[in-house]
């Protein structure tokens, strides 16, 4: 592994006594922190396997166990929201804000009212989802042509969140969600032809 090779190079580098002591202490600290990270990851994986909603959210490509755990624990019981597709994005601070004055409307970004960790993880998931899911990819590309890329990324993250909220609310997988959308669109097409 590359990092092991570079660590070996650093350990073999010639230095004075103070530098050698500092290097030894830093490598000792690195070993300790790495052990803690591994223990934390094992614990998080146990929590992930025990939670049905986390497993459900992970059926969406691009949503990993950290994002799913964060959302499930941040949002809590989804039934407490009357209109979850509108209220949860507001709860997490990812809904767009507008300032209106004298009949003119100005976009002010997002509120950033909720968990910054949840917003960060949603943004990371949106990057992956937009890469592999055709609908989200088309949405992101269409928006990125008109708006700055961070705005398009945030809008995509909000759209991903809405999908995840619906999955939590209806207790369905990402595949069932996509199938449900196709069925609705097919029905609309058939009705339009008649």
C-alpha positions as CSV (number, residue, x, y, z in Angstrom):
1,X,0.0,0.0,0.0
2,X,1.2,3.5,-0.8
3,X,0.7,5.0,2.7
4,X,2.8,2.1,4.2
5,X,5.6,2.8,1.8
6,X,5.6,6.5,2.6
7,X,5.5,5.8,6.3
8,X,8.5,3.5,5.9
9,X,10.4,6.3,4.1
10,X,9.6,8.8,6.8
11,X,10.7,6.4,9.6
12,X,14.0,5.7,7.8
13,X,14.7,9.4,7.1
14,X,17.7,10.7,9.0
15,X,16.9,13.4,11.6
16,X,18.3,14.8,14.8
17,X,17.3,13.5,18.3
18,X,14.4,15.9,18.8
19,X,13.0,15.1,15.3
20,X,13.3,11.4,15.9
21,X,11.5,11.7,19.2
22,X,8.7,13.7,17.6
23,X,8.4,11.2,14.7
24,X,8.1,8.3,17.2
25,X,5.4,10.1,19.1
26,X,3.5,11.0,15.9
27,X,3.6,7.4,14.7
28,X,2.4,6.2,18.1
29,X,-0.5,8.7,17.9
30,X,-1.3,7.6,14.4
31,X,-1.4,3.9,15.5
32,X,-3.7,4.9,18.4
33,X,-6.1,7.0,16.3
34,X,-6.2,4.3,13.6
35,X,-7.2,1.7,16.2
36,X,-10.0,4.0,17.5
37,X,-11.3,4.6,14.0
38,X,-11.4,0.8,13.3
39,X,-13.3,0.3,16.6
40,X,-15.8,3.0,15.7
41,X,-16.3,1.6,12.2
42,X,-17.1,-1.8,13.6
43,X,-19.6,-0.3,16.1
44,X,-21.2,1.7,13.3
45,X,-21.5,-1.3,11.1
46,X,-23.3,-3.2,13.9
47,X,-25.7,-0.3,14.3
48,X,-26.3,-0.2,10.6
49,X,-27.2,-3.9,10.4
50,X,-29.7,-3.6,13.3
51,X,-31.7,-0.7,11.8
52,X,-34.2,-1.6,9.1
53,X,-34.6,2.0,8.0
54,X,-30.8,2.3,7.5
55,X,-30.9,-0.8,5.4
56,X,-33.8,0.6,3.4
57,X,-32.0,3.9,2.6
58,X,-28.8,2.0,1.6
59,X,-30.7,0.5,-1.3
60,X,-30.3,3.9,-3.0
61,X,-27.0,3.7,-4.9
62,X,-24.7,6.4,-3.5
63,X,-26.1,6.3,0.0
64,X,-23.7,4.6,2.4
65,X,-24.1,3.5,5.9
66,X,-22.8,6.8,7.4
67,X,-25.3,8.9,5.4
68,X,-28.2,6.5,6.2
69,X,-27.3,6.3,9.9
70,X,-27.0,10.1,10.1
71,X,-30.3,10.7,8.4
72,X,-32.3,8.1,10.4
73,X,-30.9,9.4,13.7
74,X,-31.2,13.1,12.8
75,X,-34.7,12.9,11.4
76,X,-36.0,10.5,14.0
77,X,-39.6,9.2,13.6
78,X,-40.7,10.2,10.1
79,X,-44.4,10.1,11.2
80,X,-43.9,13.2,13.3
81,X,-43.9,15.3,10.2
82,X,-47.3,16.1,8.6
83,X,-45.7,16.9,5.2
84,X,-42.4,15.1,5.3
85,X,-41.2,15.9,1.8
86,X,-41.4,19.6,2.6
87,X,-40.7,19.7,6.3
88,X,-37.7,17.4,6.5
89,X,-35.6,19.4,4.0
90,X,-36.5,22.5,6.1
91,X,-35.6,20.6,9.3
92,X,-32.2,19.8,7.8
93,X,-31.7,23.3,6.5
94,X,-31.5,22.4,2.8
95,X,-34.6,24.2,1.5
96,X,-34.2,27.3,-0.6
97,X,-34.8,30.7,1.0
98,X,-36.2,33.7,-0.8
99,X,-36.4,37.3,0.2
100,X,-39.4,39.2,-1.2
101,X,-39.6,43.0,-1.2
102,X,-41.6,45.4,-3.3
103,X,-42.9,42.6,-5.5
104,X,-39.4,41.4,-6.3
105,X,-38.0,38.0,-5.2
106,X,-34.4,37.3,-4.5
107,X,-32.9,33.9,-3.9
108,X,-30.8,33.8,-0.6
109,X,-29.5,30.2,-0.8
110,X,-30.4,27.6,1.8
111,X,-31.3,28.2,5.5
112,X,-28.6,25.9,7.0
113,X,-30.9,25.5,10.0
114,X,-30.4,21.8,10.8
115,X,-27.5,19.4,11.0
116,X,-24.4,20.5,9.0
117,X,-23.2,16.9,9.1
118,X,-26.4,15.6,7.5
119,X,-26.1,18.3,4.8
120,X,-22.5,17.4,4.1
121,X,-23.2,13.7,3.8
122,X,-26.2,14.4,1.5
123,X,-23.9,16.5,-0.7
124,X,-21.4,13.7,-0.9
125,X,-24.2,11.2,-1.7
126,X,-25.6,13.6,-4.3
127,X,-22.2,13.6,-6.1
128,X,-22.3,9.8,-6.4
129,X,-26.0,9.5,-7.1
130,X,-25.7,12.1,-9.9
131,X,-22.9,10.0,-11.4
132,X,-24.8,6.7,-11.5
133,X,-28.5,7.4,-11.5
134,X,-29.7,8.5,-14.9
135,X,-32.6,10.7,-13.7
136,X,-30.5,12.5,-11.1
137,X,-27.6,12.9,-13.6
138,X,-30.0,14.5,-16.1
139,X,-31.4,16.8,-13.4
140,X,-27.9,17.9,-12.3
141,X,-26.6,18.5,-15.8
142,X,-29.7,20.5,-16.8
143,X,-29.4,22.7,-13.7
144,X,-25.6,23.0,-13.9
145,X,-26.1,24.6,-17.4
146,X,-28.2,27.4,-15.9
147,X,-26.9,27.8,-12.4
148,X,-23.5,27.7,-10.6
149,X,-22.4,24.1,-9.9
150,X,-22.7,24.4,-6.0
151,X,-26.4,25.4,-6.5
152,X,-26.9,22.4,-8.8
153,X,-25.2,20.1,-6.3
154,X,-27.4,21.4,-3.4
155,X,-30.6,21.1,-5.5
156,X,-29.6,17.5,-6.3
157,X,-28.9,16.8,-2.7
158,X,-32.4,18.1,-1.8
159,X,-33.9,15.9,-4.5
160,X,-32.1,12.9,-3.1
161,X,-33.3,13.7,0.4
162,X,-36.9,13.9,-0.8
163,X,-36.5,10.5,-2.4
164,X,-35.0,9.1,0.8
165,X,-37.8,10.7,2.9
166,X,-40.5,9.0,0.7
167,X,-38.7,5.7,1.0
168,X,-38.7,6.1,4.8
169,X,-42.3,7.2,4.9
170,X,-43.6,4.4,2.7
171,X,-41.1,1.8,3.9
172,X,-40.0,1.0,0.3
173,X,-36.6,0.3,-1.3
174,X,-35.1,2.5,-4.0
175,X,-36.0,0.0,-6.7
176,X,-39.7,0.0,-5.5
177,X,-39.6,3.8,-5.6
178,X,-38.3,3.9,-9.1
179,X,-40.8,1.2,-10.2
180,X,-43.6,3.2,-8.6
181,X,-42.5,6.3,-10.6
182,X,-42.5,4.3,-13.9
183,X,-46.0,3.0,-13.1
184,X,-47.3,6.5,-12.5
185,X,-45.7,7.8,-15.7
186,X,-46.9,4.9,-17.8
187,X,-50.4,5.5,-16.5
188,X,-50.2,9.2,-17.4
189,X,-49.0,8.3,-20.9
190,X,-51.8,5.9,-21.4
191,X,-54.4,8.4,-20.2
192,X,-52.9,11.1,-22.4
193,X,-53.3,8.8,-25.5
194,X,-56.9,8.1,-24.9
